[in-house]
Amino acid sequence: MSFVLVFDHPEDWPVDTPGVEVVSARAYLTDPSWAQVRGVTVFNLCRSYAYQSLGYYVTLLAEARGHRPRPGVGAMQDLRARSVGGLVSDSLYQRIQRVMAPLKSDEFTLSVYFGEALSPRYASLARSLFNQFEAPLLRARFRRSRDEWQLRGLTAIPISEVPTDHREFVLEQARLHFAGRRLPSTRRRAVRGHLAILLDPEDPLAPSNELGLKRFEAACHRAGLATERITKDDFGRVAEFDALFIRATTAVDHFTFRMARRAERAGLAVIDDPKSIVRAANKVYLHELLDHHRIRTPRTMTVHRGNRDAVAEALGLPCVLKQPDSAFSKGVCKASTPEELEALLSQLLEGSDLVLAQEYLPTDFDWRVGVLGGAALYACRYFMAGGHWQIVEHGSGGRTRYGRVECVAVEDAPPSVVRAAVRAARHIGRGLYGVDVKVVRGRAHVIEVNDNPNLDGGYEDRVLGAALWDRLAEHFVRSIEALRSGGSRP
């Protein structure tokens, strides 16, 4: 069992929904067996969330029991607030203005059923309201004043008060909401957890190809994990899962970071977790961290407007310049002449007060060591793109060229490379990382640690095959079980 619907009167729910148990609020609160259940999401559909009402205690006890209540305690308090206007986030406010602008009347009421609206015109607004306020059945009241739309009221809708002509839509949205959460097999087996895979359909540099995603999903099936692919529009549903695997390019000022924070706060096992994104995403931070722990890197300088004239003398030319949040070789450039250095520094310092400069260490390839849970998982040689100094060349018109990838057994990679990679990754966290290492004159130099490394079918798994994906799936299982038992992530 993974999902529980709690009503004042269970007979209000007229259908049998696969994978969902319906229970009365009183039974959920008083039957001691519910306190022993683990790994469930509780949808609180009680008539009221008023202080010390049955609905109030359903959410309160669900959270105390380690269940995942919808709405959660914080969202329930928001729904009970006398004035909800101040709770509206900037992004929700902008969406309200955009969606409501064509309306002729000055008042409007929107019903939101499991994050959906009857009219497709209001679909994005419905999802935004559900993402922020979490109530399965929600009624939002809006009013226009001086050409500005404001959210004036929010109430949870008891199922008994859903209009008759809306009921079929509500039941269909519930069915769709809970669909796809079971293992893709007709065989009866225990589900050890539900894992969400976060994707960005618009990401041109997604860190996993379709073959890799399918192989990972198959490994999760073998491990007893049910999987579902989600996007940023599923922000409000994150807390329904046991684990989140982010397979979209991450950044701090990005939906991936917000999703990671939401998941971690809800008690999910997360890769990439928020701390890892922060630590690995900023190259200035990463340099200071590696330097503090005496991990060998290329000679590096943090550049600002006051010391920019010292770069050439300190590092020589050519040198490499990196904007702090660069990824996939974007925002990384090579300065070969004093004039080029001056122009590139001026450009990069326009967008950031600090820029990283490193000595240029030419090699035919970079080592990439994948590290999972503090241990090496795979090793690859990433060769430079033909005629280019990086493994990825970003050409005009969005054209991208990659160098070839040669996967080797971890035990066949230079031990100094593996040691340096594992040591560097352990200072970032205990998740999944790709550590780039150059070997120059027999010495391993850590170039950077990537929190969101490529895991593509046919490349990083070429040596281990299915075993690579099995180890990743089992890592999630162990993390889920550790969190359920009150421990920390492995």
N, C-alpha and C positions, 0 to 999 in steps of 0.2 A: 504494500500500500504506500502511495506517495502523496496523494492529495486528499484532503478532508474538507468537505463543505459543512459549515456549522450554521444551523438555522434555529430560530426560536421554535419553529414547528417544521420538522423535516418533511411533512406531507406537502409543504409549499413547493417542494422541488419535485416536479411530476415525472421525471424520466430517470432511467438508470444510465449513468454516465460511466463508460468503461474506465477502469483505473482510478475511480473516485469513490470515496465512502461518504455517505451523508449521515450526519449525527445531530442530535438536538444539543442546544447550548447547555442545558442542564446535565445531560449525560456526559458531555465532554468535560464539564467542570467537576462532576462528582464521582464518575466511574474511575477508580484508581488505576485501571489497566491503561488508560490514556497517558498517564504519567510515565509509563514504561516504553511507550512507542518512540522510535527514533527515526529521524530522517524524513519527516513529513512537512508539507506546506499546508497551513490551515487557512482556508478562506472564510473569513468572518462575515457572514451574511445576515447577522442579527438586525432586528428592527432599529436598534439604537446603540450608539457608542457613548451615551451619557455616562458621567462619572458614577461608578459603582453599579451600573446596569449589567445585565448578563453579557451584553456585547462587549462592554468594557473589560470584564473579567476574562472573557474568552481570549482576547488578544494578550492581556497581561499574563495569564497562566501559560499560554502557548509559548511566549517568549521565555518564561521561567523554565519551561520544560525542554528547551532547546529546539522546539518546533519553529517553523518560519511563518509567522502570522501575516496575513494580508487583510487589512492594513496593519502595519507594525505600530508599535506604541507611539513613535513620533508622529507618524502620519495620522493616527487616530486623534492625537491631541490637536493636530492642524485642522481636522474636520470638525472638531468641537469648538474651535476658536470663533469668537463673536465676529471678528473682522478677518477675512481671508485675503484682502487685497495686499497686505504687507507680506504675505507668504509667497507671492507669485515671483518666480525667478525671472531674470532678464530675458532668457530665451523664450520662456512661456509668455511673457508680456508681449514680446515682438510677434510671436505667432498669433496671439489673440488679435492684435491690431491688424495683421495681414489677412487673417481668415474672415474676420468680422467686417472689414471695411466695406464690402459691397451691400451689406444689409441696409434696408430702408428704415426699418423700425429702430427704436432706441432701446429695446429690451429683447433679450433672447435667452431661452433655456435649452441646454444641451444635455441629453441623456447619454451616458457612457457605460457600455456594457462589456466588461472584460477588455477594456481598452479600445473598443470600437464604437463607432457612431452609425446610425442608420443611413445617413447620407454620406457618400464618399467625399463630399465637399468638406466635411468636418473631421475626416479621418485623422489627419495629422494633429489637430487640436485635441481630439479624444485621446490619442496615444500620449500626448504630452501631459494631459491632466492625470491619466492613469499612472504614468511614470513618476509623477511627483506625489500624488495623493493616495495611490495604491488601492483604493476601495474597488472591489469587483463591480459593484453596481453604484453608479455615481450620478448625481444631478447637479449641474453647474448653472448658476444664474449670472447673466451678464447685463450690464447697463452702460449706455453711451452717454457721456457728459462732456460737452465742449469738444466734440469730435474725437474723444478718447474713450475706448472701451475699457471697462473695469470689471474684474471678477467680484461680484457682490455677495455670492453665497455658494456654499457647497454642502450637500447632504448625501448621505448614503441612502440608497433606495431599498426598502424592504421588498423582497421578491413578490409579496402580496400586492404591492402598489405599482408593479410594472404594468403599464397599460396592456390590455388584452391583445391589441394589434402589434405589440412589441415582443410578445412572449416567444414566438417562434424564432425571432432574430436572436433573443437572449440565449435560448437553448442551443442554437447553432453556434454562436460565438463561444459558449462554454465548451461545446464539443471540440471546436477547433483549437481552443486554448489548451485543452488537456491532451489533444491528439499528439501522436509521435513521441510520447515520453516512455514508451516501452521498448524493450530489446527487440530488434528486428528478427525475431525467431518465433516459431509456433511452439517450441519446446518450453515447458515449464522450468524456470530456473530462478534462483534468487537474484534480485537486482540489488547490487551493492552500492549503488548511487546513481545520480543523474548528473551528467556533465554537459555544460553548454559550451559550444565552440563559437567564439565571436569572430565574425568575418566582416569585411568591408567590400561590398561588390564593386566599389569604385576605386579600389586600391590597385594601381598598376604594378606595384612591387610587392604583392602579397607574399608573406613568408612561407606559405605552403601551397603547392599545386594541388589540383584535384586528385591526382593519384595518391599523393601523400595523405590528404584528408580521408580518402576512402580506406587506405591501409590503417590509419589510426582508428577510424571508426570500427573497423573489423577487429582490431586489437582490443578496443574497449568492450566490444561484444564478448570476446573470449574471456575478458576479465570480469564480466558481470556488470559493466557500466552501460546504462542507457545514455545515448547522446542525442543532442539536437543542435543544429546550426542556428545561430541567432545573429542579428545585426544591431546597430545602435538604436533602432526603433523598439527593441525589446528591453530597454533600460529598466522599465517597471517590473519586468518578470525575473530579473537576475536572482532575486532572493528565493525563487522557487527551486533552484538547483542546489546541488551539493558541491559543485566545482565549476570553475570557469577557466577555459583555455583560450587565450587571446591569440588569434591567428590573423591579426591585422597590424600594420605598422604602427608602433606605439609612439606617443609623445606626451609630455606633461600637459600641455595646453590642448587637450584632444579628448574625444569621447572615449578612447580606450582607457585613459587614465581615470576618467570618471566612473566607467564601468568597473574597473579594477577596485577602486575605493568602495563602491557600492557593494561589490561582492565580498570584499574582505570584512567590511563592517557587518555584513549579514552572516558571517561565519563560514564562508565558502573556502575551499582550497583554490588558490588562484595562481595561475602562471599566465602572464607576468604580474606579480604582485606590485602594488603601488611603490613600495620602497625601491624595488629593483628598477622600475621605470625611471624614477627620479635619479637614482645613482648612476645608471648606465647611460641615460639619455643625454646628460650634460657632460661634454668632454672636459670642461674645466674642472668640474667636481671629480670626474674619474681620474684625471691627472693627479690632483691633490691626494686622492685616496691611495692610488698606487704608489705614489712617492712616499707617503707617510708609512706605508708598510714595506718599503724598500724592495719593491718589485721592479725589475729592470724594464725601462722603456727607452725609446729614442730620446735624445736630449730634447727637452721641451721647455717652452717659455709661455707664460700667460701674458698676453699682450694687451695693453690699454693705450690710451692716447698719450700718456706720459712717458712710455718706454718704447714706443713703436720704432724709433730711430735706432734702437740697439739690436734689433732682430738679426740683421745680416751679419753683424760682427759676432753675435753670440752663437748663431747656428750655421752660418755659412749659406751659400746659395748653390744650387736650388734648395728651397725649404718648402715644407708643407704647411698650409694654413687651413684651419678648421673652424667653422662656425660652431658654437657650443652644442647645438642640437642637431648636428648633421647626422644623416643616416643613409645607408645604401650608396655611399660615395658622393651623395649630393651635399653641397656646402663644403666640400673638401677640394682645395685647389693647390697648384704648385706654382711657386714664384721662382723664376730662373734668373731674372735680372733685377737690379735695384729699382728700375722704373716699374716693372711688373709687380714687385713687392709693394711699392708705394700705392699703386692703383688698387691692388687687391685688398690691402689693409684698410684703405679709405672706404672701400665698398663694404667690407665685413663689419667695420666698426660703426657704420651707420645703423646697423640692425642690432648690435649688441655692444655693451660697454667693455666686454672682455672677449678676446679671441685667442685660440690656441695656435701656437707655432711649434713645429717639430722639425728636427733635422730629417733630411730626405735619405732614406735607406733603400736603395734600389735592389729588388730581388725579382727573380722570375715568378715566384709565387709566394703567397702568404699561407701559413698553416691556419686552419680553423679547427679548433677543438671544441666539440660540444660537451658541456658539463651539465649533468642533471643530479640534483640533490648532493652536490659536493663530490661527485665522481665522474671521471671521463666516460662519455657515452659513445662518441665517434670522433674520427679525425679525418680531415680532408686537406688536400692541397688545392687552394684556389689560385689558379694561374691568372696572370694579367690579361686583360682583353688585348687582342692582337694589335700591336703598334701603339698601345696606350700604357700609361704608368700605373693604372688602377685595375682592379678586377672587374669593375663595371665602368663602362663609358656611356655617359648620357649625351646623346647627340641632339641635333636640331630636330624640331618637330616631335619631340617626345620619344625619339628612337633610342633604344637601349641595347648595348652589346655587352655580353658577358664573356669572361675567359672560361676555359674548360675547368671542370671539377674532377679531381681524382681522389676517390675515397680509399683509405687504407685502414687496416686493423689498428686499433689504438696501440697495441703492443709493438707495432712496426714503426710507429712515429718516434722521433727522437725523444728520449725520456725527459730531457731538459725542457722541451716544448710542452709536453703533457704536464709536467710538474708546475711550470710557470702558469699555464692556463688554469689548472685546478686551484692553485693558490690565489690567483687573481679573482676567479669566480666566487670563491668562498667569502671574499670581502664584500661581494654584492648581495648575496643571499643564498637560498637553498633551492632555487627554482631551476629553470632551464636557461642556459647562456651559451653563446657562441663567442669564444675568445680567439682573437686574431693575433698571431705571433709571427714575427720575422726572425729568421736565423741569419746573423751577420757575423762573420769571422768566428763561427762556432758558438756564438752566444745567442740565447733566446731573448728577444725583446717583445714585450706585450704592447701591441698597438692600441687595442681597445677591447672592451667587453660589451657584447651586444645582448640586450635583454630579450630580444625577439628574433632569434636566429632562424635562418632558413632551415626548414625540414621538408624537403621535397622528395616525393617518391621517385626512385631511380637515381638519386644523387647521394644524399647523406646516408641513406639506408643501403647503399650498394654492397657493403660488406656484411652487416648484421642482418639485413633483410627484415623479416617479420619480428625478429627478436628486439630490434630497436623500438618498434612501436609497442611491443608487449611491455618493455621496461618502462616506457613512458606511461602507459595505461596503469600499470601496477603502482607507479609512483603516485598517481592520483588516488588510487584505491587506498594506499597506506595513509595519504594525507587526510582523506575523508574520514577514515576510521580513527585516526589520531584526534581529529577535531571533535568527533562525536563522543569520544571517551574523555574529553576534557583536557587532552594534551595539546602540544604544539605541533605545528607542521613539521614533517621529517626533513 
